[in-house]
């Protein structure tokens, strides 16, 4: 069974440094910004745009009444782009976890891999 370690963190917490050192000690692969780079390659979106989506989290307007919702013009395209990025992120994280022992920092990896029971 592969060793999967996920580190959830906030900016300035040192999670990136901890993850890097832990992966080095265990001889495991380390993934952090590599996930954004891979999403960029697969979706042909810029890394800056993808990072902006990751930082701002998607916002979905829930219908106020049945079959009715209020949304701003153009927001449907934005929502589709956000969904495309998050679907690519999920697939990439699952592929990385399948490859080898690894330490994944952030990017909701703990939630995405929850069925695999990462440490």
N, C-alpha and C positions, 0 to 999 in steps of 0.2 A: 504494500500500500504506500502511495506517495505521501510525502510530508508536505502539507499545505499549511502555510502560516499567513494569516492576514493581519494587517495592522491598520486599524482605523485611527485617524489622527485629525488634529486641527492644525492650522498654520502656526508655526513656531513651537510645536510640541516636541520636536526632535524625532518624530516617528520615521522620517526618511533616513536619518542617520542610524537609528536603531535597526531598522530593516536592512540597511546596507551591511552593517556590521554582523548582524545575525546570519544573513545569507552567506557572507564570507566565511564565518565560523563553521557553518553547517555544510559548506560546499554546494549550496543550493542556488538556483537562479534567482535574480532579484528583478522585480518589475515595479516600476512607478511611472515615470514619464514615457517609458517605452510603450505603454498602453495608448497614450494619446498619439504618439508617432504612428503606431499601427492603425489606429482609427483614421487618421489623416490619409494614410496610403489607401485604405479601402474605400473611403467615402469621397476622396478628392476634395475634402474641405481643409482649410488652413488649420494649423495647430492652434493658432491664436483664437480662431472662432470656436473650435472644439473646447479649448480651455475656458472660454467665456460661458459656454453652455454648462460645463461641469461646475463652474463657480456659482452660477445663478440658479441652478436646479430648474426643472420644468415647472410651469404653472398651467394648470388645466382649469378651465372655467366649467364648473358643474352647472347643469341646467337648473334654472329656477323653477320652471314649470315643465310639465311633460312635453317633449318635442320642441322646446324653446330654450335658447340660451343667448346670452349677450356676449359678443366677441368683437374685437376691433378688426377692421379690415386688414387682411394680410396675415392675421395671427394664425390661420390654419396652415399656411406655408411654414411659418416659424415652428409651429408645433410638430409638423411632419419632419422637419430637419432635426429637431431635438430628439424625436423618437428614433430616427435613423441613427443618430450618434449613440444613443443608449443601447439600441439593439446590437450595434457593432461592438460596443464596449463589452456587453454580456458575452457575445460569441468569442471575442478575443481572450477574455479572462478565462473562460472555460477551456479554450485551446491551450493556453499557457499552463493551466493546472494539469491538463492531460499529458503534456510533454515530459515534465520532470518534477522533482522536488522544487518548491519555489516559495519565496516570500513575496507577497503582493501588498503594496502600500496604498491605502485609500481606494478610490474609485468604486466603492460599494462592493468590493471583492468579498467581504465577509457575508453579505447578503446573497450575492450571486452564487457563491459556493456553499451556502448553508446546508444543502443536502449531503455534501461531502464531509461535513463536520470538520472544518479546518480549525487549527489551533490559533 
